[in-house]
Amino acid sequence: AAAAQAGAYLISPFPGRIKDWHSAKGGRKGYPPMADPGVLCVKQMYAYFRKYGYDTICMPASWRPSRGADVEGADVDEILALAGVDEMTIPPPLLESLAARPATDVVQEVSAEAESATCIVPDFKFTEESYSLYWKADGCGVDKLKEGIDAFTGETEKLSDILAKKF
């Protein structure tokens, strides 16, 4: 919501990482694709954007097998469950998995009309105070943002060391 309200052109939520977080915090190892916490979260974001007329593009990336890695064909569960969102970032191995499936397996599961009709999130405007309270309550967002920033910082430091040795 905050990204759309700020005029963000695009968001790229990671349904697989959201699923990982929920599984690690006591959730299930596998989920039916339409009950996957990452899928549900992305659908909620998409629904909010479309219901309230925000132009922000929803482009999920970072996929996991909803039903578990040991289930044949599950590697594209989240992709298939979100078919119909604005855009997706899909790595080549998963594109190959999709291409190997019968065409009838790939159907539109998400539409602007259907999602906006079921959106129950109000279009409240964030203030600094309300955003801060909301953020503190979002354990997944806080944990995953910290993890991402820490990883990015670590890789930046590695690159700095490599460049310092070369120059």
Secondary structure, DSSP 8 states (H G I E B T S, - for coil): -HHHHTT-SEE---HHHHHHHHHHTT--S---GGG-HHHHHHHHHHHHHHHTT---EE-------TT-TTSTTGGGHHHHHTTTSS-----HHHHHHHHHS-GGG------HHHHHHH---------HHHHHHHHHH-HHHHHHHHHHHHHHHHHHHHHHHHHHHH-
